[in-house]
Amino acid sequence: PSYPGDSFIKNRVLREPPTATDGMGLKPPPQHVGVVSKDKKVTQQTMARISQETFDDAVTENMEELDMELDEAVTDAISQFEAQGIDLSNILKQAPSADRDAHPVLRGLAALANATRAGMDATRELTFGEGSSQSTMKLKFKALPVTAVPEDEEGGETDAGLGQALDALAVACAEEGEAGERSCALLGTREGIDLLSSACLSLLARPELLSALAALGAGLRSTENCEHIGLRGLLALYAVISERPADAPVQAAAFRACAAAMVGNEANRTAMHEKLRIITTAAAALRAHPEHRECVLAACALLRALTLQDDGRVALNKGFDRARAAADMGCLQLLGAQLKRAAGEAAQGGGGEGGADLQMAAEVLRTLSRLCASAKICETLVKLGALVASVSLLQAHLVEADLCRNASGFLANLAGDDEVKSRCGELHVPEIAASVLAGHSESVGTLDACSQLVAALTTRNSPNCAAFLEAGGADALLSAMRRWPQALGLHKRGALVLRNLAVRVPEAVPSILELGAEPVLRADMEKTLELHDLAKAALRDMRCDVSLAQPWQGMPGEERHLERGDDAEDTFGKYMDTDEARSAMRVAGFDTTQF
């Protein structure tokens, strides 16, 4: 659809640089951020956009009035609009042609519009919420017959063609990099999110439903498109989940789309939890399909998305409350059973083809880490055997970076309790952590997570400190810090670990200094204020030469006089003796009788 006028201003939600929350199963985890990183907030920025028609008119004008060739006219139009600060992410930067109309997004939307055109008007009434907050909404859509979609007069898409077109649309939007972002923007600005969410209802009894759900989930990778789905789109997904509870592939695809809709959007998370009770639905799917790998992975992604706190537009994110709600609804027991099953298969030498079970274990560990929102939850997980299972998996697969990263992050959450620290020492976790630090020097995310685990293990626990040192952990940690000098999280936790070692095992300080700890920590003092204080504290406890004096910055009731020198002239005093200065002070309301 064309926009009113030549351009308009839109509040576009932009994502900050990739973080660990991107590795929550919705997108491949980045290699430069640890799983223990904090959620990054989503900010807003005002952007100007134009319609495709406006861009085409500018190209045509260049060709007709300035006698430009086609390529030159397109290039000039692009440069002119970008010079004006126009965001062209929603524009196909080429002249109208058959090739442009064959773009996967345009072709998929056209095929879907052609298919639904033959449908019958239908209405589905959905009731959601509980008690006084219960509401009802009527969703209008085009109901399609279970039989094949007829071809249009111009030889359009058949039912098989519709599925293929939607699959191609999903692939285009899921592509990494600028191409995928442009496809998502193209989908959002052509009302594609609303069309796809309606198609989920239209195709509810048809095989193309999976393709529509996959396309919707891929399109929702854009945080701007998450704003377009609204309560109506969320209700359409909820209707699909409710109508097809026994269909595990459909449940998995719908959960993926729901999870994508909640990333960076607290309003969607609140609607999913408070109005649609999606945690209950996810728990039911985990009970009904414990053997279906994709369904379990999608349910894990959904639970992680619910616990995110990454929307900077709201004053309060309720991720911890939703994590506790998930624990109360039995998700800990269900995920713990999945983890114990994976640990049992690892102990028997299993694991399936292609490491599928290891990926499952990593996803479950990542999800359990997000659900560790209270000491009570951590205690429950230990009682369920999650501690022993995670240590078994970590010990059996030390070469798997993804598994080590997620297992370390999970164990770090559990090790906040002093009793769990001691239990970890009995399970030789400090020695295992030293092996992880030494064996994954090229994976900064794994090093970051493992350093957090070691920091938790060595706090208030001398035996763990001694075991870590004996296993060569100090050398491995310092090597990691030297290998990644810009990984601030790793260096913060590294400084904490070195301080714990110096305090709990003071006789080991000379050997730690011989490994080169002092130059690393002194370099850290020059990076950030927080890291400066942590590194200085570690150096102090190692009895290194550090200055703890603070320069005088002024205190209430104190004064200091600065000497001017013998030949300094008091120009300010002379000016205040002039009539001009007195007149200005009188105008300002000061009493000048005392001067």
Number of C-alpha atoms within 10 A of each C-alpha: 9 13 14 9 9 13 14 13 11 11 11 16 22 16 19 11 7 15 21 20 25 18 19 23 21 21 13 11 19 15 17 17 24 28 30 28 15 13 16 20 16 19 15 13 10 10 14 17 19 22 20 20 15 16 22 19 13 17 26 20 15 19 17 11 8 10 12 16 12 15 12 14 21 22 13 16 20 19 12 13 17 12 9 9 12 18 13 20 18 20 21 17 17 17 17 14 8 8 9 14 13 12 15 20 26 19 19 28 22 17 24 23 15 19 25 20 14 16 15 13 13 14 14 12 10 14 13 17 15 12 7 6 9 10 12 10 14 13 16 15 20 19 21 23 14 11 9 12 20 14 16 14 6 6 8 15 22 17 19 12 17 25 21 17 25 28 20 19 28 26 19 22 27 23 15 12 8 10 14 20 20 20 28 30 21 22 27 22 20 17 15 25 26 18 20 27 23 23 25 25 27 25 23 21 17 16 14 22 22 22 23 31 30 25 29 35 27 25 34 29 23 27 21 23 25 24 20 18 24 16 17 17 24 18 24 23 24 22 19 20 23 12 14 14 16 13 14 22 17 23 29 27 26 30 30 28 25 30 28 27 34 28 29 29 26 25 19 22 26 18 19 22 17 16 18 21 16 22 24 16 18 25 22 17 24 23 15 15 17 16 12 14 16 18 26 28 21 27 28 29 26 29 25 27 29 31 25 27 23 24 22 16 16 13 6 10 20 14 22 18 15 23 24 18 16 21 22 11 15 15 25 23 17 17 25 22 18 22 25 21 15 25 26 16 15 21 15 9 10 14 19 11 7 8 12 12 21 22 18 21 28 24 27 26 27 27 26 30 23 23 28 22 19 14 13 12 19 26 16 15 20 16 11 16 15 27 25 17 24 26 21 20 24 25 20 14 14 17 14 18 21 22 24 28 27 29 31 32 28 28 28 23 22 28 24 17 16 15 12 18 25 18 15 20 20 12 16 16 26 27 20 19 27 24 19 27 29 19 17 21 18 16 19 24 29 32 34 30 29 32 31 25 27 30 24 25 32 26 21 14 17 17 18 26 27 18 18 25 21 14 16 15 24 24 20 23 29 22 18 25 26 16 13 18 14 12 19 17 20 25 26 23 23 27 29 23 25 28 26 24 29 22 19 19 15 14 11 16 19 13 13 19 14 10 15 14 25 19 11 17 25 15 13 25 16 11 13 11 11 12 22 18 15 23 26 23 20 24 22 16 16 22 13 13 10 11 8 9 6 6 6 6 5 9 7 5 5 6 7 6 5 5 7 9 7 6 6 8 10 9 8 8 9 10 12 13 11 10 10 10 13 18 13 12 14 12 9 9 9 11 11 12 7 4 7
